[in-house]
Amino acid sequence: MSNTHRTVWSSEEGDLRKQTQTATQTKSPLPHQQTLYLHRESGGRGGKVVSVVRNLALSEDDLKSLAKKLKQECGSGGTVKDGTIEIQGEHRQRMAEVLQKLGYKVKIAGG
């Protein structure tokens, strides 16, 4: 029986498992290489409208960071669900401006 112990935490570096996880994550494509679609949805939300960003090819951390920026710019709440960003309210025009400044190609979908 071999004895294969692996250090998972150290007082100098913290949780070593997180370091290996972040090293294996793929890098997100550059903003100018992506075309994002902004949708307006109200179904299943009690009639309340949300603006949804779709077609995102970002890592989990980049997705959360972009969602935070959009929420701050729109002055509204929101969430990250299934690789999309949902912002409460009708903010597609403002979101398009912010995303274009960041270098993304943006298309507003729906009416």
C-alpha positions as a Markdown table, in Angstrom:
| # | Residue | x | y | z |
|---|---|---|---|---|
| 1 | Met | 0.0 | 0.0 | 0.0 |
| 2 | Ser | 1.6 | 3.3 | -1.0 |
| 3 | Asn | 1.4 | 6.3 | 1.2 |
| 4 | Thr | 0.4 | 9.2 | -1.1 |
| 5 | His | -0.5 | 12.2 | 1.2 |
| 6 | Arg | -1.0 | 15.5 | -0.4 |
| 7 | Thr | -0.9 | 18.8 | 1.4 |
| 8 | Val | -4.2 | 20.6 | 0.9 |
| 9 | Trp | -3.7 | 23.6 | 3.2 |
| 10 | Ser | -0.7 | 25.6 | 4.4 |
| 11 | Ser | -0.5 | 28.6 | 6.7 |
| 12 | Glu | 1.6 | 30.5 | 4.1 |
| 13 | Glu | -0.4 | 29.8 | 1.0 |
| 14 | Gly | -3.9 | 28.9 | 2.3 |
| 15 | Asp | -6.0 | 26.3 | 0.5 |
| 16 | Leu | -3.8 | 24.7 | -2.1 |
| 17 | Arg | -6.8 | 22.9 | -3.8 |
| 18 | Lys | -8.1 | 26.3 | -5.1 |
| 19 | Gln | -4.7 | 27.0 | -6.8 |
| 20 | Thr | -4.9 | 23.8 | -8.8 |
| 21 | Gln | -8.5 | 24.5 | -9.8 |
| 22 | Thr | -7.8 | 28.0 | -11.0 |
| 23 | Ala | -4.8 | 26.8 | -13.0 |
| 24 | Thr | -7.0 | 24.4 | -14.9 |
| 25 | Gln | -9.7 | 26.9 | -15.8 |
| 26 | Thr | -9.7 | 28.1 | -19.4 |
| 27 | Lys | -9.0 | 31.7 | -20.3 |
| 28 | Ser | -12.0 | 33.7 | -21.6 |
| 29 | Pro | -11.9 | 34.9 | -25.2 |
| 30 | Leu | -11.2 | 38.6 | -25.7 |
| 31 | Pro | -14.2 | 40.9 | -25.7 |
| 32 | His | -13.9 | 41.9 | -29.4 |
| 33 | Gln | -14.1 | 38.2 | -30.3 |
| 34 | Gln | -17.6 | 37.8 | -28.8 |
| 35 | Thr | -21.0 | 39.0 | -29.9 |
| 36 | Leu | -23.5 | 39.3 | -27.0 |
| 37 | Tyr | -27.2 | 39.3 | -27.4 |
| 38 | Leu | -29.4 | 41.3 | -25.0 |
| 39 | His | -32.9 | 40.0 | -24.5 |
| 40 | Arg | -35.9 | 41.2 | -22.5 |
| 41 | Glu | -37.9 | 38.6 | -20.6 |
| 42 | Ser | -40.8 | 38.7 | -18.2 |
| 43 | Gly | -42.1 | 35.1 | -18.3 |
| 44 | Gly | -42.3 | 33.3 | -15.0 |
| 45 | Arg | -41.4 | 36.4 | -13.0 |
| 46 | Gly | -44.8 | 37.6 | -12.0 |
| 47 | Gly | -44.8 | 40.2 | -14.9 |
| 48 | Lys | -41.5 | 41.7 | -13.8 |
| 49 | Val | -39.1 | 42.5 | -16.6 |
| 50 | Val | -35.4 | 41.4 | -16.7 |
| 51 | Ser | -32.7 | 42.2 | -19.2 |
| 52 | Val | -30.7 | 39.1 | -20.1 |
| 53 | Val | -27.2 | 38.9 | -21.6 |
| 54 | Arg | -26.7 | 35.7 | -23.7 |
| 55 | Asn | -23.9 | 34.1 | -25.7 |
| 56 | Leu | -21.2 | 34.7 | -23.1 |
| 57 | Ala | -18.1 | 32.7 | -23.4 |
| 58 | Leu | -16.5 | 33.6 | -20.0 |
| 59 | Ser | -15.0 | 31.8 | -17.1 |
| 60 | Glu | -17.2 | 31.8 | -13.9 |
| 61 | Asp | -15.1 | 34.5 | -12.3 |
| 62 | Asp | -15.2 | 36.8 | -15.3 |
| 63 | Leu | -19.0 | 36.2 | -15.6 |
| 64 | Lys | -19.5 | 37.3 | -12.0 |
| 65 | Ser | -17.2 | 40.3 | -12.4 |
| 66 | Leu | -19.1 | 41.4 | -15.6 |
| 67 | Ala | -22.5 | 40.9 | -13.8 |
| 68 | Lys | -21.3 | 43.1 | -10.9 |
| 69 | Lys | -20.2 | 45.9 | -13.3 |
| 70 | Leu | -23.5 | 45.8 | -15.1 |
| 71 | Lys | -25.5 | 45.8 | -11.9 |
| 72 | Gln | -23.6 | 48.9 | -10.7 |
| 73 | Glu | -24.0 | 50.7 | -14.0 |
| 74 | Cys | -27.7 | 50.1 | -14.1 |
| 75 | Gly | -28.3 | 50.7 | -10.4 |
| 76 | Ser | -30.2 | 47.4 | -10.2 |
| 77 | Gly | -30.0 | 43.9 | -8.8 |
| 78 | Gly | -29.3 | 40.8 | -10.9 |
| 79 | Thr | -27.8 | 37.4 | -11.0 |
| 80 | Val | -25.8 | 34.9 | -13.0 |
| 81 | Lys | -27.7 | 31.8 | -14.1 |
| 82 | Asp | -26.7 | 29.1 | -16.5 |
| 83 | Gly | -24.0 | 31.1 | -18.2 |
| 84 | Thr | -26.3 | 34.2 | -18.7 |
| 85 | Ile | -26.5 | 37.5 | -16.8 |
| 86 | Glu | -29.9 | 38.7 | -15.7 |
| 87 | Ile | -30.4 | 42.3 | -14.6 |
| 88 | Gln | -33.7 | 43.4 | -13.0 |
| 89 | Gly | -35.6 | 45.9 | -15.1 |
| 90 | Glu | -35.5 | 47.2 | -18.7 |
| 91 | His | -31.8 | 48.2 | -19.0 |
| 92 | Arg | -30.9 | 46.8 | -22.5 |
| 93 | Gln | -29.8 | 50.2 | -23.9 |
| 94 | Arg | -27.6 | 51.1 | -20.9 |
| 95 | Met | -26.1 | 47.6 | -20.8 |
| 96 | Ala | -25.4 | 47.8 | -24.6 |
| 97 | Glu | -23.5 | 51.0 | -24.0 |
| 98 | Val | -21.4 | 49.6 | -21.1 |
| 99 | Leu | -20.6 | 46.4 | -23.0 |
| 100 | Gln | -19.6 | 48.3 | -26.2 |
| 101 | Lys | -17.2 | 50.4 | -24.1 |
| 102 | Leu | -15.7 | 47.2 | -22.8 |
| 103 | Gly | -15.1 | 46.1 | -26.4 |
| 104 | Tyr | -17.9 | 43.6 | -26.9 |
| 105 | Lys | -20.1 | 43.4 | -30.0 |
| 106 | Val | -23.7 | 43.8 | -28.9 |
| 107 | Lys | -27.0 | 43.0 | -30.6 |
| 108 | Ile | -30.3 | 43.9 | -29.0 |
| 109 | Ala | -32.8 | 41.1 | -29.6 |
| 110 | Gly | -36.6 | 41.1 | -29.3 |
| 111 | Gly | -39.0 | 44.0 | -28.7 |
